[in-house]
Every structure is written in C-alpha cells, then in structure tokens.
Amino acid sequence: MDYVDGFVAAVPTANREVYRQHAEKAAAVFREHGALSVVECWGDDVPQGKLTSFPMAVQCQPDETVVFSWITWPSRQVRDEGMRRVMADPRVQPDVNPMPFDGKRLIYGGFQMIVTA
C-alpha cells in the first residue's frame, strides 16, 4: 500500500528561490532512496483561519509564505528505510544543504493512503 509523508512550513517569502533549490536537491536524494515522487507547493491561496489554518499551524509571519509538500513511497517499510538513509546522506546535512526556514515550525507526518482517484 502506498505511503505519504506530508509537510507544512512557513518560509520567508524572500527565500522562495533558495527554498526551491534546497527542495530540488533534497528531492533527488529522496528519489534515490526509494521515494516515488516529491511535490513542493508554494502557497498562493492560503487563508488565515479563525480557529485553525495552515498559517496558524506554522505560526506564519507577514513576511513568510506557507509551503505544502509531500513525498510518496511504495510502502511504510520502504519509507522507514529510505528516510533512515536520507537522514544519513551527506547531501542533505545542514552544513551542505541548510533549511532556508525555521525547522522548529515545520509540521510533518506519515499517512497511509486509503483513497486515490
């Protein structure tokens, strides 16, 4: 069964191109270690909510943009092994490919796919 890792982050709007380059480099590493696809989306219509919202969840500041991303894997087992290898890969270490956003406000989780259409 397919597996998905989902991510939401607040990225300084001025860092859009730096973020894109960071994500492109990381995507190649994820694919090499078993990911089927990596999708990175720059917020375009992400309203502030009254109780909950993407901006509220990541404490998005006025000079930041919400980014929504996901990685698909063939299974949880492949994801667990692939993620272990990705985290050990020198190409994604902070000194080589630093995150151009505050990682403390990153939201992520793994999900079993139950419907695809």
DSSP file (Angstrom, degrees, kcal/mol; ACC not computed):
  #  RESIDUE AA STRUCTURE BP1 BP2  ACC     N-H-->O    O-->H-N    N-H-->O    O-->H-N    TCO  KAPPA ALPHA  PHI   PSI    X-CA   Y-CA   Z-CA
    1    1 A M              0   0    0      0, 0.0    75,-0.3     0, 0.0   113,-0.1   0.000 360.0 360.0 360.0 136.8    0.0    0.0    0.0
    2    2 A D        -     0   0    0     73,-0.1   111,-1.7   111,-0.1     2,-0.3  -0.227 360.0-155.3 -63.2 153.2    1.3    3.5   -0.9
    3    3 A Y  E     -AB  73 112A   0     70,-2.3    70,-2.9   109,-0.2     2,-0.4  -0.968   3.9-158.1-133.0 146.1    2.5    5.7    1.9
    4    4 A V  E     -AB  72 111A   0    107,-2.7   107,-3.2    -2,-0.3     2,-0.5  -0.988   8.9-157.3-130.5 134.0    2.8    9.5    2.1
    5    5 A D  E     -AB  71 110A   0     66,-2.5    66,-2.3    -2,-0.4     2,-0.3  -0.946  21.6-161.1-101.6 129.2    4.8   11.9    4.2
    6    6 A G  E     -AB  70 109A   0    103,-2.8   103,-1.6    -2,-0.5     2,-0.3  -0.876   8.3-173.2-115.4 147.9    3.2   15.3    4.4
    7    7 A F  E     -AB  69 108A   0     62,-2.6    62,-2.5    -2,-0.3     2,-0.4  -0.992  11.9-174.6-140.5 142.4    4.8   18.6    5.4
    8    8 A V  E     +AB  68 107A   0     99,-2.3    99,-2.9    -2,-0.3     2,-0.3  -0.995  19.8 162.9-134.5 133.0    3.7   22.2    6.1
    9    9 A A  E     -A   67   0A   0     58,-2.2    58,-3.0    -2,-0.4     2,-0.6  -0.960  37.5-124.8-144.8 160.2    6.2   25.0    6.7
   10   10 A A  E     -A   66   0A   0     -2,-0.3    92,-0.6    92,-0.3    56,-0.2  -0.959  32.4-172.1-106.9 120.5    6.5   28.8    6.8
   11   11 A V  E     -A   65   0A   0     54,-2.9    54,-2.8    -2,-0.6    90,-0.2  -0.934  33.8-103.1-116.3 133.4    9.3   30.0    4.5
   12   12 A P  E >   -A   64   0A   0      0, 0.0     3,-2.4     0, 0.0    52,-0.3  -0.340  30.4-133.6 -52.4 126.9   10.5   33.6    4.3
   13   13 A T  G >  S+     0   0    0     50,-2.4     3,-1.5     1,-0.3    51,-0.1   0.841 105.5  60.0 -55.7 -35.7    9.0   34.9    1.1
   14   14 A A  G 3  S+     0   0    0     49,-0.5     3,-0.3     1,-0.3    -1,-0.3   0.687  98.9  60.3 -65.5 -17.4   12.3   36.4    0.1
   15   15 A N  G <>  +     0   0    0     -3,-2.4     4,-3.5     1,-0.2     5,-0.3   0.198  67.4 116.3 -95.4  15.6   13.8   32.8    0.2
   16   16 A R  H <> S+     0   0    0     -3,-1.5     4,-2.6     1,-0.2    -1,-0.2   0.923  81.1  39.6 -52.6 -51.3   11.5   31.4   -2.5
   17   17 A E  H  > S+     0   0    0     -3,-0.3     4,-2.4     2,-0.2    -1,-0.2   0.894 115.8  51.3 -68.4 -39.1   14.3   30.6   -4.9
   18   18 A V  H  > S+     0   0    0     -4,-0.2     4,-2.4     2,-0.2    -1,-0.2   0.918 112.0  48.3 -61.8 -42.4   16.7   29.4   -2.2
   19   19 A Y  H  X S+     0   0    0     -4,-3.5     4,-3.1     2,-0.2     5,-0.2   0.921 109.4  52.5 -63.1 -44.4   13.9   27.1   -0.9
   20   20 A R  H  X S+     0   0    0     -4,-2.6     4,-2.4    -5,-0.3    -2,-0.2   0.917 111.6  46.0 -58.7 -44.0   13.2   25.8   -4.4
   21   21 A Q  H  X S+     0   0    0     -4,-2.4     4,-2.2     2,-0.2    -1,-0.2   0.912 112.9  50.3 -65.4 -42.1   16.9   25.0   -4.9
   22   22 A H  H  X S+     0   0    0     -4,-2.4     4,-2.4     1,-0.2    -2,-0.2   0.938 113.4  45.8 -58.7 -48.4   17.0   23.4   -1.4
   23   23 A A  H  X S+     0   0    0     -4,-3.1     4,-2.8     1,-0.2    -2,-0.2   0.877 109.9  53.9 -65.7 -38.8   13.9   21.3   -2.2
   24   24 A E  H  X S+     0   0    0     -4,-2.4     4,-1.5    -5,-0.2    -1,-0.2   0.920 111.0  45.9 -62.8 -44.0   15.2   20.3   -5.6
   25   25 A K  H  X S+     0   0    0     -4,-2.2     4,-1.2     1,-0.2    -2,-0.2   0.927 115.2  46.6 -63.9 -45.2   18.5   19.0   -4.2
   26   26 A A  H  X S+     0   0    0     -4,-2.4     4,-2.6     1,-0.2    -2,-0.2   0.884 106.5  59.1 -65.7 -38.1   16.7   17.1   -1.4
   27   27 A A  H  X S+     0   0    0     -4,-2.8     4,-2.7     1,-0.2     5,-0.2   0.892 102.0  53.8 -59.0 -40.6   14.1   15.6   -3.8
   28   28 A A  H  X S+     0   0    0     -4,-1.5     4,-2.1     1,-0.2    -1,-0.2   0.893 109.9  47.8 -61.2 -39.2   16.9   14.0   -5.8
   29   29 A V  H  X S+     0   0    0     -4,-1.2     4,-1.5     2,-0.2    -2,-0.2   0.923 111.2  49.9 -68.4 -44.3   18.2   12.3   -2.6
   30   30 A F  H  <>S+     0   0    0     -4,-2.6     5,-2.5     1,-0.2     3,-0.3   0.923 112.0  48.4 -59.5 -44.3   14.7   11.2   -1.6
   31   31 A R  H ><5S+     0   0    0     -4,-2.7     3,-1.5     1,-0.2    -1,-0.2   0.904 108.6  53.8 -63.4 -40.9   14.1    9.7   -5.0
   32   32 A E  H 3<5S+     0   0    0     -4,-2.1    -1,-0.2     1,-0.3    -2,-0.2   0.812 108.9  50.8 -62.5 -29.4   17.4    7.9   -4.9
   33   33 A H  T 3<5S-     0   0    0     -4,-1.5    -1,-0.3    -3,-0.3    -2,-0.2   0.092 134.9 -75.7-102.0  23.1   16.5    6.3   -1.6
   34   34 A G  T < 5S+     0   0    0     -3,-1.5    -3,-0.2     1,-0.3    -2,-0.1   0.305  79.8 140.5 113.4  -9.9   13.1    5.0   -2.7
   35   35 A A      < -     0   0    0     -5,-2.5    -1,-0.3    -6,-0.2    38,-0.3  -0.410  39.5-152.9 -67.0 141.5   10.6    7.8   -2.9
   36   36 A L  S    S-     0   0    0     36,-2.9     2,-0.3     1,-0.3    37,-0.2   0.846  74.1  -7.8 -80.5 -37.1    8.2    7.6   -5.8
   37   37 A S  E     -C   72   0A   0     35,-1.1    35,-2.2    -7,-0.0     2,-0.4  -0.990  52.6-152.5-157.1 156.6    7.6   11.3   -6.0
   38   38 A V  E     -C   71   0A   0     -2,-0.3     2,-0.4    33,-0.2    33,-0.2  -0.994  15.8-171.1-133.3 126.1    8.3   14.6   -4.2
   39   39 A V  E     -C   70   0A   0     31,-2.9    31,-2.1    -2,-0.4     2,-0.4  -0.977   3.7-172.2-123.2 129.4    6.0   17.5   -4.6
   40   40 A E  E     -C   69   0A   0     -2,-0.4     2,-0.4    29,-0.2    29,-0.2  -0.985   6.5-169.9-120.8 127.1    6.7   21.0   -3.3
   41   41 A C  E     -C   68   0A   0     27,-1.9    27,-2.2    -2,-0.4     2,-0.5  -0.974  14.2-146.0-125.3 128.8    4.0   23.7   -3.4
   42   42 A W  E     -C   67   0A   0     -2,-0.4    25,-0.2    25,-0.2    24,-0.1  -0.804  36.9-104.8 -91.4 125.9    4.4   27.4   -2.7
   43   43 A G        +     0   0    0     23,-2.4    -1,-0.1    -2,-0.5     3,-0.1  -0.202  50.7 156.1 -56.5 134.2    1.3   28.9   -1.1
   44   44 A D  S    S+     0   0    0     21,-0.0     2,-0.2     1,-0.0    -1,-0.2   0.585  77.3  20.5-127.9 -33.8   -0.9   31.0   -3.3
   45   45 A D  S    S+     0   0    0      2,-0.1    -2,-0.0     0, 0.0    -1,-0.0  -0.628  76.1 143.1-141.4  75.9   -4.4   31.0   -1.7
   46   46 A V        -     0   0    0     -2,-0.2    20,-0.1    -3,-0.1    -3,-0.0  -0.810  34.5-156.8-123.5  86.9   -3.8   30.1    1.9
   47   47 A P        -     0   0    0      0, 0.0     2,-0.4     0, 0.0     7,-0.3  -0.260  20.1-113.0 -71.0 150.7   -6.3   32.0    4.1
   48   48 A Q        -     0   0    0      7,-0.1     2,-0.1     5,-0.1     5,-0.1  -0.659  39.0-142.7 -75.1 131.5   -5.8   32.7    7.7
   49   49 A G        -     0   0    0     -2,-0.4     4,-0.2     1,-0.1    -1,-0.1  -0.316  14.6-132.2 -90.9 176.8   -8.4   30.9    9.8
   50   50 A K  S    S+     0   0    0      2,-0.3     3,-0.1    -2,-0.1    -1,-0.1   0.786 104.5   6.5 -95.1 -36.7  -10.4   31.8   12.8
   51   51 A L  S    S-     0   0    0      1,-0.5     2,-0.3     0, 0.0    -2,-0.1   0.748 137.4  -0.5-110.5 -46.1   -9.7   28.5   14.8
   52   52 A T        +     0   0    0     -4,-0.0    -1,-0.5     4,-0.0    -2,-0.3  -0.980  64.4 145.2-144.4 155.2   -7.3   26.6   12.6
   53   53 A S     >  -     0   0    0     -2,-0.3     4,-2.5    -4,-0.2     5,-0.2  -0.949  57.8 -95.8-174.1 166.6   -5.4   27.1    9.3
   54   54 A F  H  > S+     0   0    0     -7,-0.3     4,-1.7    -2,-0.3     6,-0.2   0.951 123.4  49.6 -59.1 -49.0   -2.1   26.3    7.7
   55   55 A P  H  4>S+     0   0    0      0, 0.0     5,-2.8     0, 0.0     4,-0.3   0.913 113.3  46.5 -58.6 -41.2   -0.8   29.8    8.5
   56   56 A M  H >45S+     0   0    0      1,-0.2     3,-1.2     3,-0.2    -2,-0.2   0.907 107.8  56.9 -66.1 -40.3   -1.8   29.4   12.2
   57   57 A A  H 3<5S+     0   0    0     -4,-2.5    -1,-0.2     1,-0.3    -3,-0.1   0.844 117.1  33.2 -61.9 -34.9   -0.4   25.9   12.4
   58   58 A V  T 3<5S-     0   0    0     -4,-1.7    -1,-0.3    -5,-0.2   -48,-0.2   0.244 108.9-118.3-106.3  12.8    3.1   27.0   11.4
   59   59 A Q  T < 5 -     0   0    0     -3,-1.2    -3,-0.2    -4,-0.3     2,-0.1   0.905  39.8-159.1  51.9  47.3    2.9   30.5   13.0
   60   60 A C      < -     0   0    0     -5,-2.8    -1,-0.2    -6,-0.2     6,-0.1  -0.354   0.5-146.4 -62.3 129.8    3.4   32.1    9.6
   61   61 A Q    >   -     0   0    0     -3,-0.1     3,-2.2    -2,-0.1    -1,-0.1  -0.525  28.7-100.9 -93.3 163.5    4.6   35.7    9.8
   62   62 A P  T 3  S+     0   0    0      0, 0.0    -1,-0.1     0, 0.0    -2,-0.1   0.783 123.2  50.8 -57.1 -28.4    3.6   38.5    7.4
   63   63 A D  T 3  S+     0   0    0      2,-0.0   -50,-2.4   -50,-0.0   -49,-0.5   0.175 102.6  80.8 -95.6  18.6    6.9   38.2    5.5
   64   64 A E  E <   -A   12   0A   0     -3,-2.2     2,-0.4   -52,-0.3   -54,-0.0  -0.822  63.0-147.0-122.6 161.3    6.6   34.4    5.1
   65   65 A T  E     -A   11   0A   0    -54,-2.8   -54,-2.9    -2,-0.3     2,-0.3  -0.976  24.5-115.9-126.7 140.8    4.7   32.1    2.8
   66   66 A V  E     -A   10   0A   0     -2,-0.4   -23,-2.4   -56,-0.2     2,-0.4  -0.602  27.6-160.0 -77.3 133.9    3.2   28.7    3.6
   67   67 A V  E     -AC   9  42A   0    -58,-3.0   -58,-2.2    -2,-0.3     2,-0.4  -0.948   3.3-164.2-114.7 136.4    4.7   25.7    1.8
   68   68 A F  E     +AC   8  41A   0    -27,-2.2   -27,-1.9    -2,-0.4     2,-0.3  -0.987  18.2 168.2-123.4 126.1    2.9   22.4    1.5
   69   69 A S  E     -AC   7  40A   0    -62,-2.5   -62,-2.6    -2,-0.4     2,-0.3  -0.931  14.0-174.3-138.1 156.5    4.8   19.3    0.4
   70   70 A W  E     -AC   6  39A   0    -31,-2.1   -31,-2.9    -2,-0.3     2,-0.4  -0.993  11.3-155.4-151.9 154.2    4.5   15.6    0.2
   71   71 A I  E     -AC   5  38A   0    -66,-2.3   -66,-2.5    -2,-0.3     2,-0.4  -0.995  15.5-148.8-126.0 129.2    6.6   12.6   -0.6
   72   72 A T  E     -AC   4  37A   0    -35,-2.2   -36,-2.9    -2,-0.4   -35,-1.1  -0.806  15.4-177.3-102.2 145.4    5.1    9.3   -1.9
   73   73 A W  E     -A    3   0A   0    -70,-2.9   -70,-2.3    -2,-0.4   -38,-0.1  -0.914  36.6-119.7-132.9 156.4    6.6    6.0   -1.1
   74   74 A P  S    S-     0   0    0      0, 0.0     2,-0.3     0, 0.0     3,-0.1   0.759  92.0 -13.0 -70.6 -22.9    5.6    2.4   -2.2
   75   75 A S     >  -     0   0    0    -73,-0.1     4,-2.1   -72,-0.1   -72,-0.2  -0.979  67.4-102.3-166.1 166.5    5.1    1.4    1.4
   76   76 A R  H  > S+     0   0    0     -2,-0.3     4,-3.1   -75,-0.3     5,-0.2   0.888 120.9  55.3 -64.2 -39.0    5.7    2.3    5.0
   77   77 A Q  H  > S+     0   0    0      2,-0.2     4,-2.1     1,-0.2     5,-0.2   0.924 109.2  45.3 -61.4 -45.0    8.6   -0.2    5.1
   78   78 A V  H  > S+     0   0    0      1,-0.2     4,-3.1     2,-0.2     5,-0.2   0.898 113.9  51.3 -64.9 -39.6   10.3    1.4    2.1
   79   79 A R  H  X S+     0   0    0     -4,-2.1     4,-3.3     2,-0.2     5,-0.3   0.934 108.8  49.6 -62.6 -46.7    9.7    4.9    3.7
   80   80 A D  H  X S+     0   0    0     -4,-3.1     4,-1.7     2,-0.2    -2,-0.2   0.927 117.5  40.0 -60.6 -45.2   11.2    3.9    7.0
   81   81 A E  H  X S+     0   0    0     -4,-2.1     4,-2.1    -5,-0.2    -2,-0.2   0.920 117.7  48.7 -69.5 -43.9   14.3    2.5    5.4
   82   82 A G  H  X S+     0   0    0     -4,-3.1     4,-2.8    -5,-0.2    -2,-0.2   0.914 110.7  49.9 -62.7 -43.5   14.5    5.3    2.8
   83   83 A M  H  X S+     0   0    0     -4,-3.3     4,-2.7    -5,-0.2    -1,-0.2   0.888 108.6  53.4 -64.2 -38.9   14.1    8.0    5.4
   84   84 A R  H  X S+     0   0    0     -4,-1.7     4,-1.0    -5,-0.3    -1,-0.2   0.928 112.9  44.0 -59.4 -44.7   16.8    6.5    7.5
   85   85 A R  H  X S+     0   0    0     -4,-2.1     4,-0.8     2,-0.2    -2,-0.2   0.882 112.1  52.6 -69.5 -37.9   19.2    6.5    4.5
   86   86 A V  H >< S+     0   0    0     -4,-2.8     3,-1.2     1,-0.2     6,-0.3   0.945 107.3  51.3 -61.5 -47.4   18.1   10.1    3.5
   87   87 A M  H 3< S+     0   0    0     -4,-2.7    -1,-0.2     1,-0.3    -2,-0.2   0.768 113.2  46.2 -63.9 -24.2   18.9   11.4    7.0
   88   88 A A  H 3< S+     0   0    0     -4,-1.0    -1,-0.3    -5,-0.2    -2,-0.2   0.559  87.1 109.6 -90.8  -9.8   22.3    9.8    6.9
   89   89 A D    X<  -     0   0    0     -3,-1.2     3,-1.6    -4,-0.8     4,-0.2  -0.507  66.4-142.4 -72.7 127.4   23.1   11.1    3.4
   90   90 A P  G >  S+     0   0    0      0, 0.0     3,-1.0     0, 0.0     6,-0.2   0.729  94.1  70.5 -63.3 -20.9   25.7   13.8    3.5
   91   91 A R  G 3  S+     0   0    0      1,-0.2   -62,-0.1     5,-0.1    -5,-0.0   0.667 102.4  42.6 -72.2 -15.3   24.0   15.8    0.7
   92   92 A V  G <  S+     0   0    0     -3,-1.6    -1,-0.2    -6,-0.3    -3,-0.1   0.267  83.1 123.0-113.2  11.5   21.1   16.8    3.0
   93   93 A Q  S X> S-     0   0    0     -3,-1.0     4,-3.0    -4,-0.2     3,-1.8  -0.459  73.9-114.2 -71.0 146.5   23.1   17.6    6.1
   94   94 A P  T 34 S+     0   0    0      0, 0.0    -1,-0.1     0, 0.0    -3,-0.0   0.783 115.0  55.1 -54.9 -31.9   22.6   21.2    7.4
   95   95 A D  T 34 S+     0   0    0      2,-0.2    -2,-0.0     1,-0.1    -3,-0.0   0.729 118.7  34.1 -75.8 -19.0   26.1   22.3    6.6
   96   96 A V  T <4 S+     0   0    0     -3,-1.8    -1,-0.1    -6,-0.2    -5,-0.1   0.825 138.6  13.8 -98.7 -43.9   25.7   21.2    2.9
   97   97 A N  S  < S-     0   0    0     -4,-3.0    -2,-0.2   -72,-0.0    -1,-0.1  -0.625  82.0-164.6-135.0  73.0   22.0   22.0    2.2
   98   98 A P        -     0   0    0      0, 0.0    -3,-0.1     0, 0.0    -5,-0.1  -0.253  27.8-108.2 -64.7 145.9   20.7   24.2    5.1
   99   99 A M        -     0   0    0      1,-0.1     2,-0.4     2,-0.1     4,-0.1  -0.599  21.0-147.0 -71.7 125.8   17.0   24.6    5.5
  100  100 A P  S    S+     0   0    0      0, 0.0     2,-0.3     0, 0.0   -81,-0.1  -0.102  76.8  50.1 -87.6  39.1   16.1   28.2    4.4
  101  101 A F  S    S-     0   0    0     -2,-0.4     2,-1.0   -90,-0.2   -90,-0.1  -0.948 103.1 -75.3-160.0 172.2   13.3   28.4    7.0
  102  102 A D    >   -     0   0    0    -92,-0.6     3,-1.7    -2,-0.3   -92,-0.3  -0.686  37.1-166.1 -81.9 102.4   12.6   27.7   10.7
  103  103 A G  G >  S+     0   0    0     -2,-1.0     3,-1.2     1,-0.3    -1,-0.2   0.670  80.6  72.8 -64.5 -17.9   12.5   24.0   11.1
  104  104 A K  G 3  S+     0   0    0      1,-0.2    -1,-0.3    -3,-0.0    -2,-0.0   0.739  98.7  48.3 -69.0 -20.9   11.0   24.2   14.6
  105  105 A R  G <  S+     0   0    0     -3,-1.7     2,-0.3   -95,-0.1    -1,-0.2   0.284  84.6 118.1-101.8   9.8    7.7   25.3   13.0
  106  106 A L    <   -     0   0    0     -3,-1.2     2,-0.5   -97,-0.1   -97,-0.2  -0.596  50.2-156.4 -75.0 133.6    7.7   22.5   10.4
  107  107 A I  E     +B    8   0A   0    -99,-2.9   -99,-2.3    -2,-0.3     2,-0.3  -0.942  23.2 160.1-110.0 133.8    4.7   20.2   10.7
  108  108 A Y  E     +B    7   0A   0     -2,-0.5     2,-0.3  -101,-0.2  -101,-0.2  -0.978   9.6 161.7-149.3 161.5    5.1   16.7    9.3
  109  109 A G  E     -B    6   0A   0   -103,-1.6  -103,-2.8    -2,-0.3     2,-0.4  -0.958  33.3-112.9-172.5 160.4    3.6   13.2    9.5
  110  110 A G  E     -B    5   0A   0     -2,-0.3     2,-0.4  -105,-0.2  -105,-0.2  -0.850  32.7-170.5-105.9 141.6    3.3    9.9    7.7
  111  111 A F  E     -B    4   0A   0   -107,-3.2  -107,-2.7    -2,-0.4     2,-0.4  -0.985  23.0-131.7-136.9 139.3    0.0    8.7    6.3
  112  112 A Q  E     -B    3   0A   0     -2,-0.4     2,-0.4  -109,-0.2  -109,-0.2  -0.756  33.8-123.0 -82.5 131.9   -1.4    5.5    4.8
  113  113 A M        +     0   0    0   -111,-1.7     3,-0.1    -2,-0.4  -111,-0.1  -0.635  37.2 168.3 -76.3 130.0   -3.2    6.2    1.6
  114  114 A I        +     0   0    0     -2,-0.4     2,-0.3     1,-0.3    -1,-0.2   0.590  65.2  28.7-117.5 -17.8   -6.8    5.0    1.8
  115  115 A V        +     0   0    0      0, 0.0     2,-0.4     0, 0.0    -1,-0.3  -0.977  56.4 169.6-142.9 130.4   -8.4    6.6   -1.3
  116  116 A T              0   0    0     -2,-0.3    -3,-0.0    -3,-0.1     0, 0.0  -0.994 360.0 360.0-132.7 141.0   -6.8    7.6   -4.6
  117  117 A A              0   0    0     -2,-0.4    -1,-0.1     0, 0.0     0, 0.0   0.340 360.0 360.0-137.3 360.0   -8.9    8.6   -7.6
